[in-house]
Amino acid sequence: MRLSPIPGFPAAAAALALQFLSSSASAQQSVALPGITVQGATLERGRVQAPSSPTAPPPSSQAAADATAADATALGVPIETIGNAVTVITGEDLRRQQVRSAADALRGLPGVAVNRQGGVGSITQVRIRGAEANHTLVLIDGIEANNSTDGEFDFSNLSAEDIERIEVIRGPMSSLHGSNAVGGVINIITRRGRGPMTASLRAETGSFATNDIVARLSGGNDRANLSISAQRQRTD
């Protein structure tokens, strides 16, 4: 880059400006902005390790610490960057509020209507923002769970026992997920086994001859995990 001399402009100031522009251009070339990858409708954040160059010298301990602190690239999309309204329900919230079914977990959310055609165990439909039930895409661990016949999903037998989190995106998402996502997307992530193999049993009883029994077996490590549960609910 060449600067033409300007009358009355000191040569030292011109050299300083040239040095500043060169350093700014070098800094812009060396900074690599982390990318964001949308995986289905998952909003959960993760970590990605930047690829290392084989010709680059080994980093110092301070440089390695700085790289580790800056290594916060998102595998999903942060909620604040989504144009649609998003609600995330965690498994801790479900267990703290003693919610036993996914339909009950969605019933109190704004813009979400849950309709059950009869008593407990009857067909249960979920509508988002006035759209039809077949316009709500339901993903379970990234797999589409809607019925291929009518495009709906029946929430009547979906227990909240094995749910890690529920992400509800209200508003059209058809550009990513097709015509079933006109009303929105409900993304359900199931619980994974962690730690030593553990068995648990929960039993509840109440009025109207209501009984609820749940048995769960879970465990796992970094290589493999297991989570199995069975639930039986009965009421008059």
Solvent accessible surface area in square Angstrom, and as a share of the most:
residue,aa,sasa,rsa
1,M,171,0.76
2,R,230,0.84
3,L,72,0.36
4,S,90,0.58
5,P,131,0.82
6,I,109,0.56
7,P,132,0.83
8,G,87,0.83
9,F,95,0.40
10,P,83,0.52
11,A,88,0.68
12,A,80,0.62
13,A,38,0.29
14,A,28,0.22
15,A,62,0.48
16,L,121,0.60
17,A,42,0.33
18,L,63,0.31
19,Q,124,0.55
20,F,135,0.56
21,L,74,0.37
22,S,60,0.39
23,S,63,0.40
24,S,35,0.23
25,A,47,0.36
26,S,68,0.44
27,A,51,0.40
28,Q,140,0.62
29,Q,156,0.69
30,S,91,0.59
31,V,98,0.56
32,A,94,0.73
33,L,156,0.78
34,P,93,0.59
35,G,54,0.52
36,I,104,0.53
37,T,79,0.46
38,V,77,0.44
39,Q,102,0.45
40,G,39,0.38
41,A,5,0.04
42,T,37,0.22
43,L,11,0.05
44,E,87,0.39
45,R,130,0.47
46,G,22,0.21
47,R,143,0.52
48,V,62,0.36
49,Q,158,0.70
50,A,79,0.62
51,P,132,0.83
52,S,105,0.68
53,S,60,0.39
54,P,137,0.86
55,T,126,0.73
56,A,57,0.44
57,P,110,0.69
58,P,124,0.78
59,P,97,0.61
60,S,71,0.46
61,S,99,0.64
62,Q,118,0.52
63,A,45,0.35
64,A,44,0.34
65,A,55,0.43
66,D,76,0.40
67,A,63,0.49
68,T,84,0.49
69,A,87,0.68
70,A,83,0.64
71,D,33,0.17
72,A,57,0.44
73,T,28,0.16
74,A,7,0.05
75,L,69,0.34
76,G,1,0.01
77,V,15,0.09
78,P,15,0.10
79,I,81,0.41
80,E,147,0.66
81,T,84,0.49
82,I,42,0.21
83,G,86,0.82
84,N,41,0.21
85,A,36,0.28
86,V,25,0.14
87,T,32,0.18
88,V,39,0.22
89,I,19,0.10
90,T,42,0.25
91,G,0,0.00
92,E,104,0.47
93,D,37,0.19
94,L,3,0.02
95,R,90,0.33
96,R,161,0.59
97,Q,118,0.52
98,Q,125,0.56
99,V,27,0.16
100,R,53,0.19
101,S,27,0.17
102,A,0,0.00
103,A,7,0.06
104,D,72,0.37
105,A,11,0.09
106,L,1,0.00
107,R,108,0.40
108,G,72,0.69
109,L,27,0.13
110,P,90,0.56
111,G,43,0.42
112,V,13,0.08
113,A,49,0.38
114,V,16,0.09
115,N,66,0.34
116,R,109,0.40
117,Q,109,0.48
118,G,49,0.47
119,G,46,0.44
120,V,87,0.50
121,G,45,0.43
122,S,30,0.19
123,I,93,0.47
124,T,2,0.01
125,Q,21,0.09
126,V,3,0.02
127,R,60,0.22
128,I,0,0.00
129,R,138,0.51
130,G,75,0.72
131,A,19,0.15
132,E,91,0.41
133,A,5,0.04
134,N,52,0.27
135,H,59,0.26
136,T,3,0.02
137,L,3,0.02
138,V,1,0.01
139,L,11,0.06
140,I,45,0.23
141,D,76,0.39
142,G,56,0.54
143,I,125,0.63
144,E,97,0.43
145,A,32,0.25
146,N,19,0.10
147,N,78,0.40
148,S,116,0.75
149,T,124,0.72
150,D,76,0.40
151,G,13,0.12
152,E,41,0.18
153,F,34,0.14
154,D,65,0.34
155,F,3,0.01
156,S,24,0.16
157,N,132,0.68
158,L,38,0.19
159,S,34,0.22
160,A,4,0.03
161,E,34,0.15
162,D,34,0.18
163,I,3,0.02
164,E,40,0.18
165,R,44,0.16
166,I,0,0.00
167,E,0,0.00
168,V,0,0.00
169,I,3,0.01
170,R,21,0.08
171,G,2,0.02
172,P,97,0.61
173,M,25,0.11
174,S,44,0.29
175,S,112,0.73
176,L,108,0.54
177,H,42,0.19
178,G,34,0.32
179,S,87,0.56
180,N,34,0.18
181,A,0,0.00
182,V,68,0.39
183,G,4,0.04
184,G,0,0.00
185,V,0,0.00
186,I,0,0.00
187,N,3,0.02
188,I,1,0.01
189,I,32,0.16
190,T,44,0.26
191,R,52,0.19
192,R,141,0.51
193,G,4,0.04
194,R,161,0.59
195,G,39,0.37
196,P,113,0.71
197,M,113,0.51
198,T,75,0.44
199,A,81,0.63
200,S,64,0.41
201,L,133,0.66
202,R,58,0.21
203,A,75,0.58
204,E,66,0.30
205,T,113,0.66
206,G,44,0.42
207,S,82,0.53
208,F,161,0.67
209,A,49,0.38
210,T,42,0.24
211,N,52,0.27
212,D,5,0.03
213,I,81,0.41
214,V,4,0.02
215,A,46,0.36
216,R,27,0.10
217,L,69,0.35
218,S,13,0.08
219,G,1,0.01
220,G,21,0.20
221,N,104,0.53
222,D,151,0.78
223,R,232,0.85
224,A,66,0.51
225,N,61,0.32
226,L,72,0.36
227,S,35,0.23
228,I,98,0.49
229,S,40,0.26
230,A,71,0.55
231,Q,61,0.27
232,R,145,0.53
233,Q,88,0.39
234,R,108,0.39
235,T,52,0.30
236,D,122,0.63
